[in-house]
Amino acid sequence: MSAWLHAIPAASCEVVIRYDPLLTSCDASRAVQENEIKSLTAEIEHLKNFGCLGISPSLEGLRDENAKLKYRLNFLQKSLQEEQSKTVKSMININSRLQEIFGAAIQAAYPELENPPLVVTPSQQPKFGDYQCNSAMGITQILLKTKEQKVSPREIAEKITKHIPANECIEKVEIAGPGFINVHLRKDFVSKQLSSLLVNGVQPPAIGKRKKVILDFSSPNIAKEMHVGHLRSTIIGESMCRLFEFAGYDVLRLNHLGDWGTQFGMLIAHLQDRFPDYLTVSPPIGDLQAFYKESKRRFDTEEEFKKRAYQCVVLLQSKDPDFIKAWELICDVSRKEFQKIYNCLDVTLTERGESFYQDMMKDIVKEFEDKGFVQVDDGRKIVFVPGFSVPLTIMKSDGGYTYDTSDLAALRHRLLEEKGDILIYVVDSGQSVHLQTVFAAGQMIGWYDPKVTRITHAAFGVVLGEDKKKFKTRSGDTVRLMDLLEEGLKRAMDKLKDKERDKVLTPEELKAAQMSVAFGCIKYADLSHNRLNDYVFSFDKMLDDRGNTAAYLLYAFTRIRAIARLANIDEEMLRKAAREEVIVLDHEKEWKLGKCILRFPEILQKILDDLLLHTLCDYLYELATTFTEFYDNCYCVEKDRQSGQIVKVNTWRLLLCEATATIMAKGFDILGIKPVERM
């Protein structure tokens, strides 16, 4: 909790705790900066008094020191201004703000309690206010256990409410039931926050120190086509990157390609046979999947070919130039195929495959040996990690390295070379034990402290067909990802033509709508399910424009954007109105929509904590349905029933439409969905 408390002697000589509403969660660092500016300014004044501002050539050392101080002062003043500007523009996380307020109240009411429970949630029903603080029940249990005091939750709730500090957002509080504190927000506070959103745009809440996030996702294998199994990692990882980037983190998007290993021996041997002049003429490998299958068949059936394949592996690992060239050719063919899919899905990645870490393997083995963690088992070098029954094999009996070694090398590089503060591996649930063992080994050897560095396996379930079995083609093969995307495009166009959109949209608009619906629906169908669960892939369900689907949300978004346009209100007029008009929230549906819009920052904060993106999808669906309630009950544009002429424009309601669309657009952007203005 980041609350700045001031003890003020009151008339009755008791100490009253006051909350300073100007000091918010990022103000601790700002206060430090301000103090440093004061001390530096004083130091410069001191130098001035002694004539040390570069006047005397004999005082070079002091002049240099003074220049450094002035530079530091300018830097701090500039960063302070930027921080203040950012804070003014940032959207307030109302839940966090209320936690600060109630945290201060609980601290004042029960100063003897260490880390008392702080539970603030949005109310589920309007009659219980806008938010609820449910800390009283937890405090009752603590007082009973630690102090043997039997105090009712209601009595505790009353004491908390008496110590609520002065603040800008609470209109009133009520105690309900056994001790729930119902919180009613001030309408002028909500109205001002909505106006700020429209004037400044969707700005993320301040995060304090800018941390580095490294996300490992997608990670297909060279010489194998991307299939539906890669869909989830790619979509989920891209969306997580967008969220962390929006929140102000420094994000490194890594594609841990399977681009090294024994399989390249058979691929290179087959390449030499099929295209003997590959060093001078680029081989026309059209279908790499078929090429892989041919080489695998030969490896399994031809003993002589198998021997040559092993020799090729040895020559590749010894960095023979001809074999490196063959390896690069094969990798390039795969890269081009992968990039087609990444372009469709609007995914950006930095390639850093297993080959990147090969030269680090030897040092990994040595480091574990030097620290006494290595045991030899039948010629293998293994490492047992406390809490895990299966050891890591860091060197095979033939002296080769394993996936365990390369994953340890990757972890070490990301922690010690890249200096990652947060590491996220978007990998299927089947790899859970392996990754947890690798992470625990990194902690055991001292590469990181989990209290300082966050390392998370963002696991996900498998994609199922409509028969609830693993998603396959009719012939039982894995579904190629490119085939899936092309099928999505075809079905999206069919859907648009069924609705006769081809008769009202230009060819360019129709094409944009097709891509928006096709790829948006595929992404949303994945992201709207809890990633930990398996989900059923169904084009019919994802393209349905009813219910919690991308199709419904995209149509809703285009309708909202059209409201101002139909009223002949352009963007400049809306911007002017946002600066000058007060957003009225007198109707219950206006109030409900206004509060729903402002929950966006707390939704994002929850996802930054638990990495469950379906929460954002659920929120966007709730926002769209809340908007529909508002639009059905509150006229934005009033027309004459006979002539159809516009007789009145309720500008504050158009501003609520614009605020809704603005939040939806940012939500779509985080999910990697591209809405269109006309559909």
C-alpha positions as CSV (number, residue, x, y, z in Angstrom):
1,M,0.0,0.0,0.0
2,S,1.3,3.4,-1.0
3,A,-0.4,5.9,1.3
4,W,1.2,9.0,2.7
5,L,-0.2,9.7,6.2
6,H,0.0,12.9,8.1
7,A,-0.5,12.9,11.9
8,I,-2.4,16.2,12.7
9,P,-3.1,17.2,16.3
10,A,-6.9,17.8,16.5
11,A,-8.7,20.1,18.9
12,S,-9.3,17.2,21.3
13,C,-5.6,16.5,21.4
14,E,-6.1,13.0,19.8
15,V,-4.1,12.2,16.7
16,V,-6.2,12.3,13.5
17,I,-5.0,10.5,10.4
18,R,-5.4,12.5,7.3
19,Y,-4.9,11.1,3.7
20,D,-3.3,13.4,1.2
21,P,-5.2,12.7,-2.0
22,L,-2.5,14.4,-4.1
23,L,0.0,11.7,-3.2
24,T,-0.7,8.5,-5.2
25,S,1.1,5.2,-5.8
26,C,4.0,6.6,-7.9
27,D,4.6,9.5,-5.5
28,A,7.1,7.8,-3.3
29,S,9.7,7.9,-6.1
30,R,8.6,11.5,-7.0
31,A,9.1,12.6,-3.4
32,V,12.6,11.1,-3.5
33,Q,13.3,13.0,-6.7
34,E,12.1,16.3,-5.2
35,N,14.3,15.9,-2.2
36,E,17.3,15.2,-4.4
37,I,16.5,18.3,-6.4
38,K,16.4,20.4,-3.3
39,S,19.7,19.0,-2.0
40,L,21.4,19.5,-5.4
41,T,20.0,23.0,-5.7
42,A,21.4,23.8,-2.3
43,E,24.7,22.4,-3.3
44,I,24.9,24.5,-6.4
45,E,23.9,27.6,-4.3
46,H,26.8,26.7,-2.0
47,L,29.2,26.5,-4.9
48,K,27.9,29.9,-6.2
49,N,28.6,31.5,-2.8
50,F,32.2,30.3,-3.0
51,G,32.6,31.6,-6.6
52,C,32.8,28.1,-8.1
53,L,30.6,28.6,-11.2
54,G,33.5,28.4,-13.6
55,I,34.7,32.0,-13.0
56,S,38.1,31.1,-11.8
57,P,40.2,28.9,-14.2
58,S,42.2,27.7,-11.2
59,L,39.2,25.8,-9.8
60,E,38.8,23.3,-12.7
61,G,38.0,20.4,-10.4
62,L,35.2,22.2,-8.7
63,R,33.9,23.5,-12.0
64,D,33.7,19.9,-13.4
65,E,31.9,18.9,-10.2
66,N,29.5,21.8,-10.6
67,A,28.8,20.9,-14.2
68,K,28.0,17.4,-13.1
69,L,25.6,18.7,-10.4
70,K,23.9,21.0,-12.8
71,Y,23.5,18.2,-15.3
72,R,22.1,15.9,-12.6
73,L,19.7,18.7,-11.5
74,N,18.4,19.3,-15.0
75,F,18.0,15.6,-15.5
76,L,16.0,15.2,-12.3
77,Q,13.9,18.2,-13.0
78,K,13.0,17.0,-16.4
79,S,12.2,13.4,-15.2
80,L,10.1,14.9,-12.4
81,Q,8.2,17.0,-14.9
82,E,7.7,13.9,-17.1
83,E,6.5,11.9,-14.1
84,Q,4.1,14.6,-13.0
85,S,2.8,15.0,-16.6
86,K,2.4,11.2,-16.9
87,T,0.6,11.0,-13.5
88,V,-1.8,13.8,-14.4
89,K,-2.7,12.0,-17.7
90,S,-2.8,8.4,-16.3
91,M,-6.1,6.7,-15.8
92,I,-6.7,6.2,-12.1
93,N,-7.1,2.6,-11.0
94,I,-10.2,3.2,-8.8
95,N,-9.8,-0.1,-7.0
96,S,-6.2,0.6,-6.1
97,R,-7.2,4.1,-5.0
98,L,-9.9,2.8,-2.7
99,Q,-7.4,0.2,-1.3
100,E,-5.0,3.1,-0.5
101,I,-7.9,4.9,1.3
102,F,-9.1,1.9,3.2
103,G,-5.6,0.8,3.9
104,A,-5.0,4.2,5.6
105,A,-8.3,3.9,7.5
106,I,-7.5,0.4,8.8
107,Q,-3.9,1.5,9.7
108,A,-5.4,4.4,11.7
109,A,-8.1,2.3,13.3
110,Y,-5.8,-0.7,14.2
111,P,-2.2,0.6,14.2
112,E,-1.0,-2.5,16.1
113,L,-1.9,-4.9,13.3
114,E,0.8,-5.9,10.8
115,N,-0.4,-6.4,7.2
116,P,-4.1,-6.5,8.0
117,P,-6.4,-7.9,5.2
118,L,-7.3,-5.4,2.5
119,V,-10.2,-6.6,0.4
120,V,-11.9,-4.1,-2.0
121,T,-14.0,-5.3,-4.9
122,P,-16.6,-3.9,-7.3
123,S,-20.1,-4.4,-6.0
124,Q,-22.2,-7.0,-7.9
125,Q,-25.5,-5.2,-7.4
126,P,-26.2,-1.4,-7.4
127,K,-28.1,-1.6,-4.1
128,F,-24.7,-2.5,-2.5
129,G,-23.0,0.7,-3.8
130,D,-20.3,0.8,-6.4
131,Y,-17.5,-1.0,-4.5
132,Q,-17.3,-3.0,-1.2
133,C,-14.6,-3.2,1.4
134,N,-14.8,-6.6,3.0
135,S,-11.8,-6.4,5.4
136,A,-13.8,-6.5,8.7
137,M,-14.4,-10.2,8.7
138,G,-10.7,-11.0,8.2
139,I,-9.7,-8.5,11.0
140,T,-12.1,-10.2,13.3
141,Q,-10.3,-13.5,12.9
142,I,-6.9,-11.9,13.4
143,L,-8.0,-10.2,16.6
144,L,-9.4,-13.4,17.9
145,K,-6.3,-15.5,17.1
146,T,-3.5,-13.0,18.0
147,K,-5.1,-11.0,20.9
148,E,-8.0,-13.2,22.0
149,Q,-10.3,-10.3,21.4
150,K,-13.8,-11.1,20.3
151,V,-15.0,-8.2,18.3
152,S,-17.9,-8.4,15.8
153,P,-17.1,-7.6,12.1
154,R,-19.8,-4.9,12.1
155,E,-18.1,-3.1,15.1
156,I,-14.8,-3.3,13.2
157,A,-16.4,-1.9,10.0
158,E,-17.8,1.0,12.0
159,K,-14.4,1.8,13.4
160,I,-12.8,1.6,9.9
161,T,-15.4,4.0,8.5
162,K,-14.7,6.6,11.2
163,H,-11.1,6.7,10.2
164,I,-11.6,7.1,6.4
165,P,-9.4,10.0,5.4
166,A,-10.5,12.9,3.3
167,N,-10.4,11.9,-0.3
168,E,-11.7,12.9,-3.8
169,C,-13.7,9.9,-4.8
170,I,-16.0,8.6,-2.0
171,E,-19.5,10.1,-1.7
172,K,-20.6,8.0,1.2
173,V,-20.2,4.6,2.9
174,E,-22.7,2.3,4.4
175,I,-22.3,-0.8,6.6
176,A,-24.4,-3.7,5.4
177,G,-25.0,-7.2,6.8
178,P,-22.4,-8.6,9.2
179,G,-19.8,-5.9,8.3
180,F,-19.6,-5.2,4.6
181,I,-18.7,-1.6,3.9
182,N,-20.6,-0.4,0.8
183,V,-18.8,2.4,-1.0
184,H,-20.7,5.0,-3.2
185,L,-18.5,7.0,-5.6
186,R,-18.8,10.7,-6.2
187,K,-20.4,11.4,-9.6
188,D,-18.2,14.5,-10.1
189,F,-15.2,12.3,-9.6
190,V,-16.3,9.7,-12.2
191,S,-17.3,12.5,-14.6
192,K,-13.9,14.2,-14.3
193,Q,-12.1,10.9,-14.9
194,L,-14.2,10.3,-18.0
195,S,-13.3,13.8,-19.3
196,S,-9.6,13.2,-18.6
197,L,-9.8,9.9,-20.6
198,L,-11.3,11.7,-23.6
199,V,-8.8,14.6,-23.4
200,N,-5.7,12.6,-22.8
201,G,-6.5,9.3,-24.4
202,V,-6.2,5.9,-22.7
203,Q,-3.1,6.3,-20.6
204,P,-1.7,3.4,-18.5
205,P,-1.5,3.8,-14.7
206,A,2.1,4.8,-13.6
207,I,4.2,1.6,-12.9
208,G,7.1,3.2,-11.1
209,K,10.5,1.8,-12.1
210,R,10.5,0.6,-15.8
211,K,11.3,-3.1,-15.7
212,K,12.5,-5.4,-18.4
213,V,10.1,-8.2,-19.4
214,I,11.3,-11.1,-21.6
215,L,8.6,-13.2,-23.2
216,D,9.4,-16.6,-24.8
217,F,6.5,-17.6,-27.1
218,S,5.5,-19.2,-30.5
219,S,8.8,-21.3,-30.8
220,P,8.1,-23.6,-33.8
221,N,10.6,-26.1,-35.1
222,I,12.7,-25.6,-38.2
223,A,11.8,-27.9,-41.1
224,K,8.3,-28.5,-39.7
225,E,5.3,-26.5,-40.5
226,M,3.5,-24.4,-37.9
227,H,0.3,-26.3,-36.8
228,V,-2.7,-25.5,-34.7
229,G,-0.6,-26.4,-31.6
230,H,1.5,-23.3,-32.2
231,L,-1.6,-21.1,-32.4
232,R,-2.1,-20.7,-28.7
233,S,1.4,-19.8,-27.8
234,T,1.7,-17.3,-30.6
235,I,-1.6,-15.5,-29.9
236,I,-1.3,-15.5,-26.1
237,G,2.3,-14.4,-26.2
238,E,1.7,-11.6,-28.6
239,S,-1.2,-10.3,-26.5
240,M,0.9,-10.4,-23.3
241,C,3.6,-8.4,-25.1
242,R,1.2,-5.8,-26.1
243,L,-0.2,-5.5,-22.6
244,F,3.2,-5.1,-21.0
245,E,4.3,-2.6,-23.7
246,F,1.2,-0.5,-23.1
247,A,1.8,-0.6,-19.4
248,G,5.3,1.0,-20.0
249,Y,7.6,-2.0,-19.6
250,D,10.6,-2.7,-21.7
251,V,9.6,-5.9,-23.6
252,L,11.9,-8.4,-25.4
253,R,9.8,-10.8,-27.6
254,L,11.8,-14.0,-28.1
255,N,11.1,-16.8,-30.6
256,H,13.0,-19.8,-29.1
257,L,13.1,-21.7,-32.5
258,G,14.0,-25.4,-32.6
259,D,16.9,-24.7,-35.0
260,W,19.6,-27.1,-33.8
261,G,19.9,-30.8,-33.1
262,T,20.4,-34.3,-34.5
263,Q,17.5,-33.9,-37.0
264,F,19.6,-31.5,-39.0
265,G,22.0,-34.4,-39.8
266,M,19.4,-36.2,-41.9
267,L,18.1,-33.0,-43.4
268,I,21.6,-32.0,-44.6
269,A,22.4,-35.5,-45.9
270,H,19.1,-35.5,-47.9
271,L,19.8,-32.0,-49.2
272,Q,23.2,-33.2,-50.5
273,D,21.6,-36.0,-52.4
274,R,18.6,-34.1,-53.8
275,F,20.5,-30.8,-54.6
276,P,24.2,-31.6,-54.8
277,D,25.0,-28.1,-56.1
278,Y,23.3,-26.4,-53.1
279,L,26.4,-24.4,-52.3
280,T,26.2,-22.5,-55.6
281,V,22.6,-22.8,-56.6
282,S,19.8,-22.1,-54.1
283,P,17.8,-25.3,-53.8
284,P,14.1,-25.0,-54.7
285,I,12.7,-26.6,-51.6
286,G,9.0,-25.9,-52.1
287,D,7.5,-28.1,-49.5
288,L,9.8,-28.4,-46.5
289,Q,7.3,-30.6,-44.6
290,A,7.5,-33.2,-47.5
291,F,11.3,-32.8,-47.6
292,Y,11.4,-33.5,-43.8
293,K,9.2,-36.6,-44.2
294,E,11.4,-38.0,-47.0
295,S,14.6,-37.5,-45.0
296,K,13.0,-39.1,-41.9
297,R,11.8,-42.1,-44.0
298,R,15.3,-42.6,-45.4
299,F,16.8,-42.2,-41.9
300,D,14.5,-45.0,-40.6
301,T,15.0,-47.4,-43.5
302,E,18.5,-46.8,-45.0
303,E,21.4,-47.8,-42.8
304,E,24.0,-46.1,-44.9
305,F,22.0,-42.9,-45.0
306,K,21.6,-43.0,-41.2
307,K,25.5,-43.2,-40.8
308,R,25.9,-40.2,-43.1
309,A,23.3,-38.3,-41.2
310,Y,25.3,-38.8,-37.9
311,Q,28.5,-37.7,-39.7
312,C,26.7,-34.6,-40.9
313,V,25.6,-33.7,-37.3
314,V,29.3,-34.0,-36.2
315,L,30.4,-31.7,-39.0
316,L,27.6,-29.2,-38.3
317,Q,28.5,-29.0,-34.6
318,S,32.2,-28.5,-35.5
319,K,31.0,-25.5,-37.6
320,D,32.2,-26.8,-41.0
321,P,31.4,-23.9,-43.4
322,D,29.7,-26.1,-46.0
323,F,27.4,-27.7,-43.4
324,I,26.7,-24.3,-41.8
325,K,25.6,-23.1,-45.2
326,A,23.3,-26.1,-45.7
327,W,21.8,-25.5,-42.2
328,E,21.2,-21.8,-43.0
329,L,19.5,-22.7,-46.3
330,I,17.0,-25.0,-44.5
331,C,16.4,-22.5,-41.7
332,D,15.7,-19.7,-44.3
333,V,13.0,-21.8,-46.0
334,S,11.3,-22.3,-42.7
335,R,11.6,-18.7,-41.7
336,K,9.8,-17.5,-44.8
337,E,6.9,-19.9,-44.1
338,F,6.7,-18.8,-40.5
339,Q,6.8,-15.1,-41.4
340,K,3.7,-15.6,-43.6
341,I,1.7,-16.7,-40.6
342,Y,3.2,-13.9,-38.3
343,N,2.2,-11.4,-41.0
344,C,-1.4,-12.7,-41.0
345,L,-1.6,-12.6,-37.2
346,D,0.3,-9.3,-36.9
347,V,2.9,-10.9,-34.6
348,T,6.4,-9.5,-34.0
349,L,9.3,-11.6,-32.7
350,T,13.0,-11.5,-32.2
351,E,14.5,-14.8,-33.3
352,R,16.8,-16.5,-30.8
353,G,16.7,-20.2,-31.4
354,E,18.5,-23.1,-29.6
355,S,21.6,-22.5,-31.9
356,F,22.2,-19.1,-30.2
357,Y,23.0,-20.9,-27.0
358,Q,25.3,-23.7,-28.3
359,D,28.5,-22.0,-27.4
360,M,27.3,-21.4,-23.8
361,M,26.6,-25.1,-23.1
362,K,30.2,-26.0,-22.0
363,D,30.2,-23.2,-19.5
364,I,26.8,-24.3,-18.1
365,V,28.1,-27.8,-17.4
366,K,31.3,-26.4,-15.9
367,E,29.4,-24.0,-13.6
368,F,27.2,-26.8,-12.2
369,E,30.3,-29.0,-11.8
370,D,32.3,-26.3,-10.0
371,K,29.5,-25.8,-7.5
372,G,29.2,-29.5,-6.8
373,F,25.7,-30.1,-8.3
374,V,26.7,-32.7,-10.9
375,Q,26.4,-36.5,-10.5
376,V,27.5,-39.0,-13.1
377,D,25.0,-41.7,-14.0
378,D,26.0,-44.4,-16.6
379,G,28.2,-41.8,-18.3
380,R,25.6,-39.0,-18.2
381,K,26.1,-35.9,-16.2
382,I,22.9,-35.2,-14.3
383,V,21.7,-32.6,-11.8
384,F,19.1,-33.3,-9.1
385,V,17.0,-30.3,-8.1
386,P,15.3,-30.3,-4.6
387,G,11.6,-31.0,-4.9
388,F,11.8,-32.8,-8.3
389,S,12.2,-36.5,-8.7
390,V,13.5,-36.5,-12.3
391,P,17.0,-35.0,-12.7
392,L,18.1,-32.7,-15.4
393,T,20.6,-34.3,-17.9
394,I,23.1,-31.6,-18.8
395,M,25.4,-33.9,-20.8
396,K,24.8,-37.2,-22.5
397,S,27.2,-40.1,-22.3
398,D,28.5,-39.4,-25.8
399,G,29.4,-35.8,-24.8
400,G,26.4,-34.2,-26.5
401,Y,24.1,-31.6,-24.9
402,T,20.4,-31.8,-24.3
403,Y,17.3,-29.6,-24.2
404,D,17.9,-29.3,-20.5
405,T,21.3,-27.8,-21.2
406,S,20.0,-25.3,-23.8
407,D,17.1,-24.3,-21.6
408,L,19.5,-23.7,-18.7
409,A,21.7,-21.7,-21.0
410,A,18.8,-19.6,-22.2
411,L,17.6,-19.0,-18.6
412,R,21.1,-17.9,-17.6
413,H,21.5,-15.6,-20.6
414,R,18.1,-13.9,-20.0
415,L,18.8,-13.3,-16.3
416,L,22.5,-12.4,-16.3
417,E,23.1,-11.0,-19.8
418,E,19.7,-9.5,-20.7
419,K,19.1,-8.5,-17.1
420,G,15.4,-9.5,-17.3
421,D,13.3,-8.5,-14.3
422,I,10.3,-10.6,-15.4
423,L,10.6,-13.8,-17.5
424,I,7.5,-15.4,-19.0
425,Y,7.5,-18.7,-20.9
426,V,4.3,-19.1,-22.9
427,V,4.6,-22.9,-23.4
428,D,2.0,-25.7,-23.3
429,S,1.0,-27.3,-19.9
430,G,2.8,-30.5,-20.9
431,Q,6.2,-28.8,-20.3
432,S,5.3,-27.7,-16.8
433,V,7.5,-30.1,-14.8
434,H,10.4,-29.6,-17.1
435,L,10.3,-25.8,-16.9
436,Q,9.7,-25.7,-13.1
437,T,12.8,-27.9,-12.7
438,V,14.9,-25.6,-14.9
439,F,13.7,-22.5,-13.0
440,A,14.4,-24.2,-9.6
441,A,17.9,-25.2,-10.9
442,G,18.6,-21.6,-11.8
443,Q,17.5,-20.5,-8.3
444,M,19.6,-23.3,-6.7
445,I,22.8,-22.2,-8.5
446,G,22.2,-18.6,-7.5
447,W,21.3,-17.0,-10.9
448,Y,18.2,-15.2,-9.4
449,D,16.2,-14.6,-6.2
450,P,12.4,-15.2,-6.7
451,K,11.7,-12.4,-4.3
452,V,13.4,-10.0,-6.8
453,T,12.9,-11.6,-10.2
454,R,9.6,-13.0,-11.4
455,I,9.8,-16.1,-13.6
456,T,6.5,-17.6,-14.7
457,H,5.4,-20.5,-16.9
458,A,2.2,-19.2,-18.6
459,A,0.9,-22.6,-19.4
460,F,-2.0,-23.3,-21.7
461,G,-4.2,-26.3,-22.6
462,V,-4.7,-27.9,-26.0
463,V,-7.0,-27.0,-28.9
464,L,-9.8,-29.5,-29.4
465,G,-12.0,-30.3,-32.3
466,E,-15.8,-30.2,-32.1
467,D,-15.7,-33.9,-31.2
468,K,-13.8,-32.8,-28.0
469,K,-10.7,-34.7,-29.2
470,K,-7.3,-33.2,-30.2
471,F,-7.9,-31.0,-33.2
472,K,-7.0,-33.0,-36.3
473,T,-7.8,-33.2,-40.0
474,R,-10.2,-35.8,-41.3
475,S,-7.2,-38.0,-42.3
476,G,-5.9,-37.7,-38.7
477,D,-3.1,-35.3,-39.5
478,T,-2.3,-32.2,-37.4
479,V,-4.1,-29.1,-38.8
480,R,-1.6,-26.8,-40.6
481,L,-1.9,-23.3,-39.3
482,M,-1.9,-21.7,-42.7
483,D,-4.8,-23.9,-43.8
484,L,-6.7,-22.8,-40.7
485,L,-6.1,-19.1,-41.4
486,E,-7.2,-19.5,-45.0
487,E,-10.3,-21.3,-44.0
488,G,-11.0,-18.4,-41.6
489,L,-10.8,-15.9,-44.4
490,K,-13.1,-17.9,-46.6
491,R,-15.7,-18.2,-43.9
492,A,-15.5,-14.6,-42.8
493,M,-16.2,-13.5,-46.4
494,D,-19.1,-15.9,-46.6
495,K,-20.5,-14.4,-43.4
496,L,-20.1,-10.8,-44.7
497,K,-21.8,-11.7,-48.0
498,D,-24.7,-13.4,-46.1
499,K,-25.3,-10.0,-44.4
500,E,-25.0,-8.3,-47.8
501,R,-22.1,-6.2,-46.7
502,D,-20.6,-6.6,-50.2
503,K,-23.4,-4.4,-51.5
504,V,-22.6,-1.4,-49.1
505,L,-18.8,-1.6,-48.7
506,T,-16.2,-0.8,-51.2
507,P,-13.9,-3.7,-52.2
508,E,-11.1,-2.2,-50.0
509,E,-13.5,-1.9,-47.0
510,L,-14.8,-5.4,-47.6
511,K,-11.3,-6.9,-47.7
512,A,-10.4,-5.0,-44.5
513,A,-13.6,-6.3,-42.8
514,Q,-12.8,-9.8,-44.0
515,M,-9.4,-9.8,-42.4
516,S,-10.6,-8.1,-39.2
517,V,-13.4,-10.7,-38.7
518,A,-11.3,-13.7,-39.7
519,F,-8.2,-13.2,-37.7
520,G,-10.0,-11.3,-34.9
521,C,-12.4,-14.2,-34.4
522,I,-9.6,-16.8,-34.3
523,K,-7.6,-14.8,-31.8
524,Y,-10.6,-13.9,-29.6
525,A,-11.9,-17.5,-29.5
526,D,-8.5,-18.5,-28.0
527,L,-8.0,-15.5,-25.7
528,S,-11.6,-15.5,-24.4
529,H,-11.1,-18.9,-22.8
530,N,-9.0,-19.4,-19.6
531,R,-5.6,-20.3,-21.1
532,L,-5.2,-23.1,-18.5
533,N,-8.1,-25.0,-20.0
534,D,-8.4,-26.9,-23.2
535,Y,-10.9,-25.2,-25.7
536,V,-13.0,-26.4,-28.6
537,F,-12.2,-24.8,-31.9
538,S,-15.4,-24.0,-33.8
539,F,-15.6,-21.6,-36.8
540,D,-19.4,-21.5,-36.5
541,K,-19.3,-20.3,-32.8
542,M,-16.5,-17.8,-33.3
543,L,-18.1,-16.2,-36.3
544,D,-21.5,-15.9,-34.5
545,D,-22.4,-12.3,-34.0
546,R,-24.3,-13.0,-30.9
547,G,-22.7,-13.6,-27.5
548,N,-19.2,-13.2,-26.3
549,T,-17.4,-13.3,-29.7
550,A,-15.1,-11.0,-31.7
551,A,-17.8,-10.8,-34.4
552,Y,-20.3,-9.4,-31.9
553,L,-17.8,-6.9,-30.4
554,L,-16.5,-5.8,-33.8
555,Y,-20.0,-5.1,-35.0
556,A,-20.8,-3.3,-31.7
557,F,-17.7,-1.2,-32.1
558,T,-18.5,-0.1,-35.6
559,R,-22.1,0.8,-34.5
560,I,-20.8,2.9,-31.6
561,R,-18.3,4.8,-33.9
562,A,-21.2,5.5,-36.4
563,I,-23.4,7.3,-33.8
564,A,-21.5,10.6,-33.8
565,R,-20.9,10.3,-37.6
566,L,-24.7,10.0,-38.2
567,A,-25.2,13.1,-36.0
568,N,-22.8,15.0,-38.2
569,I,-20.3,15.4,-35.2
570,D,-16.7,15.1,-36.3
571,E,-13.6,14.2,-34.2
572,E,-12.6,17.9,-33.7
573,M,-16.1,18.7,-32.3
574,L,-15.9,15.8,-29.9
575,R,-12.5,16.8,-28.7
576,K,-13.7,20.4,-28.1
577,A,-16.8,19.0,-26.2
578,A,-14.6,16.8,-24.1
579,R,-12.6,19.8,-22.9
580,E,-15.7,22.0,-22.3
581,E,-18.7,19.8,-21.5
582,V,-19.5,18.2,-18.2
583,I,-20.4,14.5,-18.6
584,V,-23.8,14.1,-16.9
585,L,-24.4,10.8,-15.1
586,D,-27.9,11.3,-13.8
587,H,-29.6,8.4,-15.5
588,E,-28.8,5.0,-13.9
589,K,-27.6,3.6,-17.3
590,E,-25.3,6.6,-17.8
591,W,-23.9,6.0,-14.3
592,K,-23.5,2.2,-14.9
593,L,-21.7,2.8,-18.2
594,G,-19.4,5.5,-16.8
595,K,-18.2,3.2,-13.9
596,C,-17.8,0.3,-16.3
597,I,-15.5,2.4,-18.6
598,L,-13.3,3.4,-15.7
599,R,-12.7,-0.2,-14.5
600,F,-10.3,-0.7,-17.5
601,P,-7.1,0.1,-15.5
602,E,-8.0,-2.4,-12.7
603,I,-8.8,-5.1,-15.3
604,L,-5.3,-4.6,-16.9
605,Q,-3.6,-4.6,-13.5
606,K,-5.2,-8.0,-12.7
607,I,-4.0,-9.4,-15.9
608,L,-0.4,-8.1,-15.3
609,D,-0.6,-10.0,-12.1
610,D,-2.1,-13.3,-13.2
611,L,-1.5,-13.3,-17.0
612,L,-5.1,-14.5,-17.7
613,L,-6.2,-12.6,-20.7
614,H,-9.8,-13.9,-20.8
615,T,-10.5,-11.3,-18.1
616,L,-10.0,-8.6,-20.7
617,C,-12.4,-10.4,-23.1
618,D,-15.0,-10.8,-20.4
619,Y,-14.7,-7.1,-19.6
620,L,-15.0,-5.9,-23.2
621,Y,-18.1,-8.0,-23.6
622,E,-19.5,-6.6,-20.4
623,L,-18.7,-3.1,-21.6
624,A,-20.4,-3.7,-25.0
625,T,-23.6,-5.1,-23.3
626,T,-23.6,-2.2,-20.7
627,F,-23.4,0.2,-23.6
628,T,-26.3,-1.5,-25.3
629,E,-28.4,-1.0,-22.1
630,F,-27.4,2.7,-22.1
631,Y,-28.1,3.3,-25.8
632,D,-31.5,1.6,-25.5
633,N,-32.5,3.8,-22.6
634,C,-30.8,7.1,-23.2
635,Y,-31.3,9.1,-26.4
636,C,-27.9,10.3,-27.8
637,V,-29.5,11.9,-30.9
638,E,-33.2,12.9,-30.9
639,K,-35.0,13.0,-34.2
640,D,-38.4,14.3,-35.3
641,R,-40.6,11.2,-35.8
642,Q,-42.3,12.5,-38.9
643,S,-39.4,14.0,-40.8
644,G,-36.4,12.1,-39.3
645,Q,-34.6,15.4,-38.9
646,I,-32.2,15.8,-35.9
647,V,-33.8,18.1,-33.4
648,K,-31.4,17.6,-30.4
649,V,-27.9,16.2,-29.8
650,N,-27.2,15.2,-26.2
651,T,-23.4,15.9,-26.4
652,W,-22.5,14.4,-23.0
653,R,-24.0,11.1,-24.2
654,L,-22.0,11.2,-27.4
655,L,-19.0,11.7,-25.2
656,L,-19.9,8.5,-23.3
657,C,-20.2,6.7,-26.7
658,E,-16.7,8.0,-27.6
659,A,-15.2,7.0,-24.2
660,T,-16.7,3.5,-24.7
661,A,-15.2,3.2,-28.2
662,T,-11.8,4.5,-27.0
663,I,-11.6,1.8,-24.3
664,M,-12.8,-0.9,-26.7
665,A,-10.2,0.2,-29.3
666,K,-7.4,-0.1,-26.8
667,G,-8.7,-3.5,-25.6
668,F,-8.8,-4.7,-29.2
669,D,-5.2,-3.5,-29.7
670,I,-4.0,-5.4,-26.6
671,L,-5.7,-8.5,-27.9
672,G,-4.2,-8.0,-31.4
673,I,-7.5,-7.4,-33.1
674,K,-7.9,-4.8,-35.8
675,P,-11.4,-3.2,-35.8
676,V,-12.6,-1.3,-38.8
677,E,-14.7,1.9,-39.0
678,R,-17.2,0.4,-41.4
679,M,-18.4,-3.2,-41.5
